Amino acid sequence: MLYLALGFAALALFVWMGRKGRPVFQRRAWRVLSGLASVAAFAAAAFLAVRGGWVFAPALVVLGLWLAMSARSAGAGPGLGTDGAGRPSGKSGLSEREARDILGVGPEAGPDEIQAAYTRLMRRSHPDAGGSAGLAAQINAARDRLLRR
């Protein structure tokens, strides 16, 4: 019972820390912590199963599977330069020259010309129009870089 109380206290601490506007764990830290916790859950399930605790062992196995899948999916998220939803974050690492090459505009292009080039390209390469999500993300990142969004 003491271990459950300590677990809930730790969970409450993490939730409280996460409300301050910054994530408690970064993606890599969550992967490592979740992987270690899944191994611990599997070990505890095996220990309980050997000792005759068949009531809690399946619950620990399910918890271990969930943590293992969480650890795997934490690294399979959107690539660099995207926010959590896969949208470009504006920190894509594109140089201004690369962004202009992607959109096909010159160095003297103004905001209206950049927006027109973006619209023209997105009509052809949007995933709903048969294009790829990766190309659409690059076009979005190029527009954001040039328009400073």
Summary of the structure (lengths in Angstrom):
residues: 149
radius of gyration: 23.2
end to end distance: 51.4
largest distance: 75.4
contacts: 370
relative contact order: 0.09
helix: 68%
strand: 1%
